[in-house]
Amino acid sequence: MIKQLVLKDMMMQRKLGFVYLICFLFLLIVDFRSDSFLMTFSMFVPTLGMILSMSYEGKNKSELIVNSLPFDRKDIVIGRYVFVSILVALGGCFSLVVGLLQLQNEYMTGFMLWGEILGGITGGVVCSIIVLPIEFSVGYSSVKQIAPFAGLVLGYLSGLIVSNVWLDVENAWNTSLVVNICFIAGLLLLYVMSMFFSIHLYNERDL
């Protein structure tokens, strides 16, 4: 069941590939030389994916269609969280590829690359744990339309903070494997907690 829901979201994103391409080219033009380009690019994929997904579902009333099918609400929520986590991972992978190209040109170091990617992943996770509970708690209203942009702002700020902290050479603990593992584990814990909170909100909601 969950696999079918994830595939549904992935197929819908494929239809929006042209929009992704235009936004990426715009981002590439205006921000390529910025120190935070990789962080922005990494966060761009999951954030744009959630915005386009919510807009598409609201326009086509697909939420009502999905709920008319034999799916548990819990599975619907889990499917969406799995889908967004895939987008976060894809954003990190794309940024890694671009960063490796920049490494070849000696534009940045491996330490800088990790800091930027970690900041982007943090921004994507923070954005999703803000947007998804709102998505499952209310209908397609003005609040739901504003939620992705509020998540984008807070996610970008958190990603920028993490990136700057990790790139600060005076903080030697940033290179610690234990610190990095604990930080990533903390992000995963927040993501899982957000998922259970969304399940609770969606079960309580009247469609």
C-alpha positions in Angstrom: 0.0 0.0 0.0 2.7 2.5 1.0 4.8 1.6 -2.0 1.8 2.4 -4.3 1.3 5.8 -2.6 5.0 6.7 -3.0 5.0 5.6 -6.7 1.9 7.8 -7.2 3.8 10.8 -5.8 6.9 10.0 -7.9 4.9 9.7 -11.1 3.2 13.0 -10.4 6.6 14.7 -9.9 7.7 13.3 -13.3 5.0 15.3 -15.0 6.4 18.4 -13.4 10.0 17.8 -14.5 9.9 20.8 -16.9 9.1 23.1 -14.0 12.0 21.6 -12.0 14.3 22.3 -15.0 13.3 25.9 -15.4 13.7 26.6 -11.6 17.1 24.9 -11.5 18.4 26.9 -14.5 17.2 30.1 -12.8 18.9 29.1 -9.6 22.0 28.2 -11.5 22.2 31.6 -13.1 21.5 33.7 -10.1 23.3 31.8 -7.4 26.1 29.6 -8.8 29.0 31.8 -7.4 27.3 32.1 -4.0 28.9 30.4 -1.0 25.6 28.9 -0.2 24.7 27.6 -3.7 25.0 23.9 -2.8 23.0 24.3 0.4 20.3 26.2 -1.6 20.3 23.6 -4.4 20.1 20.7 -1.9 17.1 22.2 -0.2 15.5 23.3 -3.5 14.5 19.8 -4.5 12.4 18.7 -1.5 10.9 22.2 -1.0 9.8 22.6 -4.6 8.6 19.0 -4.6 6.3 19.7 -1.7 5.0 23.0 -3.1 4.2 21.5 -6.5 2.7 18.4 -5.0 0.3 20.3 -2.7 -0.7 22.7 -5.5 -1.3 19.8 -7.9 -3.3 17.8 -5.4 -5.4 20.9 -4.4 -6.1 21.6 -8.1 -7.1 18.0 -8.9 -8.8 17.2 -5.6 -6.6 14.0 -5.5 -6.7 14.0 -1.7 -10.5 13.1 -1.8 -9.8 10.5 -4.5 -7.0 8.8 -2.5 -9.2 8.7 0.7 -12.0 7.1 -1.3 -9.7 4.2 -2.0 -8.9 1.4 0.5 -5.9 3.1 2.1 -5.4 3.6 5.8 -4.8 7.3 6.7 -1.7 6.1 8.5 -0.3 4.6 5.3 -1.1 7.9 3.3 0.9 9.9 5.8 3.8 7.4 5.9 3.8 7.3 2.1 4.1 11.1 1.9 7.0 11.1 4.4 8.8 8.4 2.6 8.4 10.3 -0.7 9.7 13.6 0.8 12.7 11.8 2.4 13.5 10.5 -1.1 13.4 14.1 -2.4 15.7 15.2 0.5 18.2 12.4 -0.4 18.0 13.3 -4.1 18.7 17.0 -3.3 21.8 15.9 -1.3 23.0 13.6 -4.2 22.6 16.3 -6.8 24.5 18.8 -4.7 27.2 16.2 -4.2 27.6 15.7 -7.9 27.8 19.5 -8.5 30.2 19.8 -5.5 32.5 17.1 -6.9 32.7 19.1 -10.1 33.6 22.2 -8.2 36.3 20.1 -6.3 37.9 19.3 -9.7 38.2 23.0 -10.4 39.5 23.6 -6.9 36.6 25.8 -6.2 36.0 24.3 -2.8 37.3 21.7 -0.3 35.8 18.5 0.8 35.1 20.0 4.2 33.2 22.9 2.6 31.3 20.4 0.4 30.1 18.4 3.5 29.1 21.6 5.4 27.0 22.8 2.4 25.3 19.5 1.8 24.5 19.0 5.5 23.0 22.5 5.6 20.8 21.7 2.6 19.6 18.4 4.2 18.9 20.2 7.4 16.9 22.9 5.6 14.9 20.3 3.7 14.1 18.3 6.9 13.1 21.4 8.8 10.9 22.6 5.9 9.2 19.3 5.7 8.5 18.9 9.5 6.8 22.3 9.3 4.9 21.8 6.1 3.7 18.2 6.3 1.8 18.4 9.6 0.0 21.5 8.3 -0.8 19.7 5.1 -2.4 16.8 6.9 -4.2 18.9 9.5 -6.1 21.4 7.3 -7.7 21.4 3.9 -6.4 23.2 0.8 -7.0 26.7 2.3 -5.0 29.9 2.4 -3.2 28.5 5.5 -2.1 25.5 3.5 -0.9 27.6 0.6 1.2 29.8 3.0 2.7 26.8 4.9 5.3 25.9 2.2 6.7 29.4 2.1 6.9 29.6 5.9 8.6 26.3 5.9 11.0 27.5 3.1 12.0 30.6 5.1 12.6 28.7 8.4 14.2 25.8 6.6 16.6 28.1 4.7 17.6 29.9 7.8 18.2 26.7 9.7 20.2 25.3 6.8 22.2 28.5 6.5 23.0 28.4 10.3 24.2 24.8 10.2 26.2 25.4 7.0 28.0 28.4 8.6 28.7 26.6 11.8 30.1 23.6 10.0 32.3 25.8 7.8 33.7 27.7 10.8 37.3 26.4 11.1 37.5 27.5 14.7 34.9 24.8 15.7 37.1 21.7 15.6 34.3 19.5 16.8 32.5 19.9 13.5 34.9 17.4 12.0 34.1 14.9 14.7 32.5 11.7 13.4 30.5 11.3 16.6 29.1 14.9 16.4 28.1 14.4 12.8 26.4 11.1 13.5 24.5 12.5 16.5 23.4 15.5 14.5 22.0 13.4 11.6 20.4 11.0 14.2 18.7 14.1 15.7 17.3 15.2 12.3 16.0 11.7 11.7 14.3 11.6 15.2 12.6 15.0 14.5 11.4 13.7 11.2 9.9 10.5 12.7 8.3 12.5 15.5 6.8 14.9 12.9 5.4 11.8 11.0 3.7 10.4 14.1 2.3 13.9 14.8 1.0 14.1 11.3 -0.7 10.7 11.6 -2.4 11.9 14.8 -3.6 15.1 13.1 -4.8 13.3 10.0 -6.8 10.7 11.9 -8.5 13.5 13.9 -9.4 15.5 10.8 -12.8 15.4 9.1 -12.5 15.3 5.3 
